[in-house]
Amino acid sequence: MTRATECRTALRVWVARPLPAGARTAERVAALGHRPLLAPVLDLALSGAPAPDGPFDALVLTSASAVPALAGSPLAALPAYCVGARTACAARAAGLVSIHEAGGDARALANLIGAALPRGARLLHAAGRERKDEPGDTLAARGYRLTVWVAYAARPLPALPEPVAEALEAGALDAALHYSRRSAATALGLARAAGREDAFCHLAHHCLSADVAAPLVAAGILSHVVAARPDEEALLAGLLSAGPAPIRQDNDAEVSPALRPGRERC
């Protein structure tokens, strides 16, 4: 018996994460004793853009979504500096052989590269069309020559997935998982366009980081939780003690500063 079924009523959880990672997350949510609804709001696809001319000394990988663009390419022979375990695992599965794994965030990745490569090294960052400034800003400030290659792009769906629209209308969802700022913003926008904003706002939104939660905070959504660390283990830990009742904080998740009693919801 899982802790969810032992202690609390099973949650009905919307997994808005893109495939294929979303499918893995849905399986983990189900293993916790909850009921996942897998319905991504972003469609990930390779950009088709050719890799920039080198030579390069190493690859910088901040998402597993960029890895398929490298499979079978001469670039796969370069040392690959990966932001975390999931990206490193994808790189190994794609045939990359010299893989270095950071601690799960951009600062750790920049520090890993700084400890391993000399200043002036030529780095190729295989990234998405929408990306954060880090680790690029830190690496540039430290004297590395970084070239960005847009290897993949996340395209928002044109409308809220019908299963989600129906579940929100029926009050058949309790929570949502958000792994990126853009995904959270897209989910909110699609819910608003579908006339389901009020129901969306009253879900318990579990966010990978404060940055991911930012669009929800800006919209006045107070029912959100930020993982104590920016990794899936910490994010899913928030579901272990959560339920249809108000969120408790006796696990590896922390309430966002925006979650305060007595405030008006959106």
Backbone hydrogen bonds in HBPLUS format (Angstrom, degrees):
<---DONOR---> <-ACCEPTOR-->    atom                        ^
c    i                          cat <-CA-CA->   ^        H-A-AA   ^      H-
h    n   atom  resd res      DA  || num        DHA   H-A  angle D-A-AA Bond
n    s   type  num  typ     dist DA aas  dist angle  dist       angle   num
A0006-GLU N   A0002-THR O   2.88 MM   4  6.00 144.2  2.01 144.9 156.3     1
A0007-CYS N   A0003-ARG O   2.91 MM   4  5.85 159.6  1.95 148.1 151.3     2
A0008-ARG N   A0004-ALA O   2.90 MM   4  5.30 150.2  1.99 135.7 145.5     3
A0035-ARG N   A0011-LEU O   2.77 MM  24  6.02 173.2  1.77 174.7 175.6     4
A0174-ASP N   A0012-ARG O   2.83 MM 162  5.18 172.8  1.83 145.5 147.3     5
A0175-ALA N   A0012-ARG O   3.20 MM 163  6.40 159.9  2.24 151.7 151.0     6
A0013-VAL N   A0035-ARG O   2.93 MM  22  6.00 148.3  2.03 130.3 140.6     7
A0037-LEU N   A0013-VAL O   2.64 MM  24  5.89 145.2  1.76 160.2 157.7     8
A0014-TRP N   A0175-ALA O   2.85 MM 161  6.18 169.3  1.86 145.1 145.5     9
A0177-LEU N   A0014-TRP O   2.95 MM 163  6.33 155.4  2.02 172.6 172.6    10
A0015-VAL N   A0037-LEU O   2.87 MM  22  5.83 165.6  1.89 137.0 141.8    11
A0039-ALA N   A0015-VAL O   3.02 MM  24  6.07 165.9  2.04 148.6 153.1    12
A0022-GLY N   A0018-PRO O   2.77 MM   4  5.23 147.0  1.88 135.4 140.6    13
A0023-ALA N   A0020-PRO O   3.11 MM   3  5.56 133.0  2.34 108.7 119.7    14
A0025-THR N   A0021-ALA O   3.01 MM   4  6.35 158.7  2.05 153.7 160.1    15
A0026-ALA N   A0022-GLY O   2.89 MM   4  6.12 157.2  1.94 147.6 153.7    16
A0027-GLU N   A0023-ALA O   3.11 MM   4  6.35 152.5  2.19 143.2 149.8    17
A0028-ARG N   A0024-ARG O   3.09 MM   4  6.42 150.6  2.18 144.8 152.7    18
A0028-ARG N   A0025-THR O   3.06 MM   3  5.06 115.6  2.49  94.5 110.2    19
A0029-VAL N   A0025-THR O   2.88 MM   4  6.20 154.1  1.95 154.3 161.9    20
A0030-ALA N   A0026-ALA O   3.01 MM   4  6.23 160.0  2.05 148.2 153.0    21
A0031-ALA N   A0027-GLU O   2.99 MM   4  6.20 148.9  2.09 141.0 149.8    22
A0032-LEU N   A0028-ARG O   3.17 MM   4  6.45 128.5  2.45 136.7 148.6    23
A0032-LEU N   A0029-VAL O   3.12 MM   3  5.23 138.9  2.30  98.0 109.6    24
A0034-HIS N   A0029-VAL O   3.29 MM   5  5.76 157.7  2.35 151.2 146.3    25
A0033-GLY N   A0030-ALA O   2.92 MM   3  5.21 158.6  1.96 110.0 116.5    26
A0157-LEU N   A0041-VAL O   2.94 MM 116  5.47 158.6  1.98 145.5 144.8    27
A0043-ASP N   A0155-ARG O   2.77 MM 112  5.08 161.1  1.81 140.5 146.7    28
A0155-ARG N   A0043-ASP O   2.92 MM 112  5.08 172.8  1.93 136.7 137.5    29
A0045-ALA N   A0153-ALA O   3.08 MM 108  5.69 155.5  2.14 155.4 163.0    30
A0153-ALA N   A0045-ALA O   2.89 MM 108  5.69 159.5  1.93 162.8 168.2    31
A0047-SER N   A0151-ALA O   2.92 MM 104  5.36 167.2  1.93 115.3 119.5    32
A0057-ASP N   A0122-ARG O   2.69 MM  65  5.19 163.5  1.72 144.8 150.8    33
A0124-LEU N   A0058-ALA O   3.02 MM  66  6.43 158.5  2.06 154.2 161.0    34
A0059-LEU N   A0079-PRO O   2.77 MM  20  6.11 166.2  1.78 163.4 167.8    35
A0081-TYR N   A0059-LEU O   2.89 MM  22  5.98 169.6  1.90 142.8 146.0    36
A0060-VAL N   A0124-LEU O   2.80 MM  64  5.91 153.6  1.87 146.3 143.2    37
A0126-ALA N   A0060-VAL O   3.21 MM  66  6.41 139.4  2.39 157.1 166.2    38
A0061-LEU N   A0081-TYR O   2.91 MM  20  6.01 172.6  1.92 154.1 153.1    39
A0083-VAL N   A0061-LEU O   2.94 MM  22  6.26 141.6  2.09 164.2 174.6    40
A0066-ALA N   A0063-SER O   3.29 MM   3  5.92 163.6  2.32 114.3 118.1    41
A0067-VAL N   A0064-ALA O   3.15 MM   3  5.40 149.2  2.24 106.8 115.6    42
A0069-ALA N   A0066-ALA O   3.24 MM   3  5.86 141.0  2.40 114.9 124.1    43
A0070-LEU N   A0067-VAL O   2.81 MM   3  5.36 156.6  1.86 122.2 130.0    44
A0073-SER N   A0070-LEU O   2.94 MM   3  5.30 161.3  1.98 135.6 136.2    45
A0076-ALA N   A0073-SER O   2.93 MM   3  5.51 156.3  1.99 116.5 123.3    46
A0077-ALA N   A0074-PRO O   3.18 MM   3  5.86 168.1  2.20 117.0 120.7    47
A0078-LEU N   A0075-LEU O   2.98 MM   3  5.57 166.1  2.00 119.3 124.0    48
A0080-ALA N   A0098-SER O   2.72 MM  18  6.09 166.0  1.74 169.1 174.2    49
A0100-HIS N   A0080-ALA O   2.82 MM  20  6.09 158.3  1.87 170.3 169.5    50
A0082-CYS N   A0100-HIS O   2.75 MM  18  5.98 166.2  1.77 174.5 179.1    51
A0102-ALA N   A0082-CYS O   2.88 MM  20  6.07 154.3  1.94 158.2 166.4    52
A0104-GLY N   A0083-VAL O   2.76 MM  21  5.20 135.4  1.95 167.9 160.1    53
A0088-ALA N   A0084-GLY O   3.01 MM   4  6.18 160.0  2.05 152.0 158.5    54
A0089-CYS N   A0085-ALA O   2.84 MM   4  6.00 155.8  1.90 151.6 157.8    55
A0090-ALA N   A0086-ARG O   3.07 MM   4  6.31 157.8  2.12 146.7 152.1    56
A0091-ALA N   A0087-THR O   2.94 MM   4  6.18 152.1  2.02 146.4 154.5    57
A0092-ARG N   A0088-ALA O   3.01 MM   4  6.31 155.3  2.08 148.8 154.5    58
A0093-ALA N   A0089-CYS O   3.03 MM   4  6.29 160.7  2.07 148.4 153.8    59
A0094-ALA N   A0090-ALA O   3.03 MM   4  6.22 134.6  2.24 140.0 151.7    60
A0094-ALA N   A0091-ALA O   3.22 MM   3  5.12 130.2  2.48  91.8 104.8    61
A0096-LEU N   A0091-ALA O   3.02 MM   5  5.44 151.8  2.11 162.2 153.8    62
A0095-GLY N   A0092-ARG O   3.05 MM   3  5.25 161.0  2.08 107.7 113.4    63
A0109-LEU N   A0105-ASP O   3.06 MM   4  6.35 151.1  2.15 148.3 157.2    64
A0110-ALA N   A0106-ALA O   2.93 MM   4  6.20 160.8  1.97 152.6 156.7    65
A0111-ASN N   A0107-ARG O   2.98 MM   4  6.23 157.7  2.03 149.4 155.7    66
A0112-LEU N   A0108-ALA O   2.92 MM   4  6.11 150.2  2.00 143.2 151.5    67
A0113-ILE N   A0109-LEU O   3.03 MM   4  6.30 163.4  2.06 153.7 157.0    68
A0114-GLY N   A0110-ALA O   2.90 MM   4  6.06 155.4  1.96 143.9 151.7    69
A0115-ALA N   A0111-ASN O   2.98 MM   4  6.16 141.3  2.13 142.4 151.2    70
A0116-ALA N   A0112-LEU O   3.20 MM   4  6.35 129.4  2.48 137.4 150.0    71
A0116-ALA N   A0113-ILE O   3.11 MM   3  5.15 136.8  2.30  97.5 109.7    72
A0117-LEU N   A0113-ILE O   2.89 MM   4  5.73 165.4  1.91 162.5 162.6    73
A0121-ALA N   A0118-PRO O   3.17 MM   3  5.91 147.2  2.29 141.4 142.4    74
A0120-GLY N   A0143-GLY O   2.83 MM  23  5.51 124.8  2.13 113.2 128.6    75
A0145-ARG N   A0121-ALA O   3.00 MM  24  6.02 161.7  2.04 152.3 156.8    76
A0123-LEU N   A0145-ARG O   2.76 MM  22  5.99 166.7  1.78 155.5 160.1    77
A0147-THR N   A0123-LEU O   2.84 MM  24  6.15 161.9  1.88 159.0 164.1    78
A0125-HIS N   A0147-THR O   2.77 MM  22  6.04 167.1  1.79 160.9 165.4    79
A0149-TRP N   A0125-HIS O   2.86 MM  24  5.94 173.3  1.86 151.8 151.4    80
A0127-ALA N   A0149-TRP O   2.91 MM  22  6.09 168.7  1.93 160.4 164.0    81
A0151-ALA N   A0127-ALA O   2.81 MM  24  5.61 139.8  1.97 151.8 164.7    82
A0129-ARG N   A0152-TYR O   3.07 MM  23  6.54 125.9  2.38 144.4 159.6    83
A0137-ASP N   A0133-ASP O   2.98 MM   4  5.88 153.6  2.05 141.3 149.5    84
A0139-LEU N   A0135-PRO O   2.99 MM   4  6.16 167.1  2.00 162.3 166.4    85
A0140-ALA N   A0136-GLY O   2.89 MM   4  6.03 162.9  1.92 153.8 158.4    86
A0141-ALA N   A0137-ASP O   2.98 MM   4  6.14 158.2  2.03 146.1 152.3    87
A0142-ARG N   A0138-THR O   3.07 MM   4  6.27 133.1  2.30 139.9 151.9    88
A0142-ARG N   A0139-LEU O   3.16 MM   3  5.10 131.7  2.41  93.2 106.3    89
A0144-TYR N   A0139-LEU O   2.99 MM   5  5.43 164.6  2.02 152.4 148.0    90
A0143-GLY N   A0140-ALA O   3.04 MM   3  5.21 161.6  2.08 107.2 112.0    91
A0164-VAL N   A0161-PRO O   2.96 MM   3  5.46 126.2  2.26 112.6 126.2    92
A0165-ALA N   A0161-PRO O   3.02 MM   4  6.35 161.7  2.05 154.7 160.6    93
A0166-GLU N   A0162-GLU O   2.89 MM   4  6.09 165.5  1.91 160.1 163.1    94
A0167-ALA N   A0163-PRO O   2.98 MM   4  6.08 153.8  2.05 136.7 144.4    95
A0168-LEU N   A0164-VAL O   2.84 MM   4  6.01 164.0  1.86 158.0 161.5    96
A0169-GLU N   A0165-ALA O   3.01 MM   4  6.13 157.4  2.06 143.8 150.4    97
A0170-ALA N   A0166-GLU O   2.98 MM   4  6.15 147.6  2.09 143.2 151.7    98
A0172-ALA N   A0167-ALA O   2.74 MM   5  4.71 162.7  1.77 152.1 150.8    99
A0171-GLY N   A0168-LEU O   3.23 MM   3  5.07 155.5  2.29  97.7 105.0   100
A0204-ALA N   A0174-ASP O   2.97 MM  30  6.30 163.9  1.99 140.1 144.7   101
A0176-ALA N   A0204-ALA O   3.01 MM  28  6.33 150.3  2.10 145.6 145.7   102
A0206-HIS N   A0176-ALA O   2.83 MM  30  6.08 170.0  1.84 177.0 174.1   103
A0178-HIS N   A0206-HIS O   2.87 MM  28  6.15 158.7  1.92 166.4 165.8   104
A0208-LEU N   A0178-HIS O   3.08 MM  30  6.36 144.6  2.21 161.1 171.8   105
A0184-ALA N   A0180-SER O   3.03 MM   4  6.31 162.5  2.06 152.3 156.6   106
A0185-ALA N   A0181-ARG O   2.96 MM   4  6.19 163.3  1.99 151.0 155.7   107
A0186-THR N   A0182-ARG O   2.81 MM   4  5.94 155.8  1.87 147.0 154.3   108
A0187-ALA N   A0183-SER O   2.87 MM   4  6.02 162.9  1.89 150.8 155.3   109
A0188-LEU N   A0184-ALA O   3.07 MM   4  6.26 162.4  2.10 148.0 152.4   110
A0189-GLY N   A0185-ALA O   2.94 MM   4  6.15 163.2  1.97 147.5 152.4   111
A0190-LEU N   A0186-THR O   2.86 MM   4  6.05 162.6  1.89 156.9 161.0   112
A0191-ALA N   A0187-ALA O   2.97 MM   4  6.10 157.8  2.02 146.7 153.2   113
A0192-ARG N   A0188-LEU O   2.91 MM   4  6.11 155.1  1.97 149.8 157.0   114
A0193-ALA N   A0189-GLY O   2.93 MM   4  6.14 161.2  1.97 146.7 151.8   115
A0194-ALA N   A0190-LEU O   2.98 MM   4  6.11 139.8  2.15 140.5 150.8   116
A0196-ARG N   A0191-ALA O   2.76 MM   5  4.92 159.8  1.80 164.0 157.4   117
A0195-GLY N   A0192-ARG O   3.08 MM   3  5.21 161.8  2.11 107.2 112.2   118
A0200-PHE N   A0196-ARG O   2.98 MM   4  6.15 158.4  2.03 154.0 161.0   119
A0201-CYS N   A0197-GLU O   2.87 MM   4  6.06 157.4  1.92 154.9 160.0   120
A0202-HIS N   A0199-ALA O   3.25 MM   3  5.34 135.4  2.46  97.2 108.7   121
A0203-LEU N   A0200-PHE O   3.20 MM   3  5.56 168.6  2.21 113.0 115.8   122
A0205-HIS N   A0223-SER O   2.84 MM  18  6.23 167.4  1.86 152.8 153.4   123
A0225-VAL N   A0205-HIS O   2.74 MM  20  6.15 154.5  1.81 155.8 159.6   124
A0207-CYS N   A0225-VAL O   2.77 MM  18  6.01 174.4  1.77 170.4 172.0   125
A0227-ALA N   A0207-CYS O   2.96 MM  20  6.26 159.0  2.00 169.5 176.0   126
A0213-ALA N   A0209-SER O   3.13 MM   4  6.46 149.3  2.23 143.1 151.4   127
A0214-ALA N   A0211-ASP O   3.20 MM   3  5.16 148.8  2.31  98.3 107.5   128
A0216-LEU N   A0213-ALA O   2.91 MM   3  5.37 125.5  2.21 114.5 129.2   129
A0217-VAL N   A0213-ALA O   2.98 MM   4  6.24 157.1  2.03 155.8 163.1   130
A0218-ALA N   A0214-ALA O   2.91 MM   4  6.12 163.4  1.94 155.0 159.3   131
A0219-ALA N   A0215-PRO O   3.16 MM   4  6.28 135.2  2.37 130.6 141.2   132
A0219-ALA N   A0216-LEU O   3.15 MM   3  5.07 127.5  2.44  92.0 105.7   133
A0221-ILE N   A0216-LEU O   2.90 MM   5  5.25 162.1  1.94 157.6 151.6   134
A0220-GLY N   A0217-VAL O   2.92 MM   3  5.07 158.8  1.96 108.0 114.6   135
A0224-HIS N   A0222-LEU O   2.89 MM   2  5.68 136.0  2.09 104.1  91.7   136
A0226-VAL N   A0254-GLU O   3.05 MM  28  5.63 147.2  2.16 167.1 172.8   137
A0254-GLU N   A0226-VAL O   3.04 MM  28  5.63 159.8  2.08 155.4 159.6   138
A0231-ASP N   A0229-ARG O   2.83 MM   2  5.63 139.2  1.99 101.9  92.2   139
A0235-LEU N   A0231-ASP O   3.10 MM   4  6.37 157.0  2.15 148.7 155.9   140
A0236-LEU N   A0232-GLU O   2.87 MM   4  5.97 174.0  1.87 157.8 158.4   141
A0237-ALA N   A0233-GLU O   3.02 MM   4  6.11 135.0  2.23 137.1 149.5   142
A0238-GLY N   A0235-LEU O   3.14 MM   3  5.65 146.8  2.26 107.9 116.4   143
A0239-LEU N   A0236-LEU O   2.94 MM   3  5.36 153.9  2.01 109.8 117.8   144
A0240-LEU N   A0237-ALA O   3.10 MM   3  5.30 146.5  2.22 103.2 112.9   145
A0259-LEU N   A0256-SER O   2.94 MM   3  5.51 165.8  1.96 120.7 125.4   146
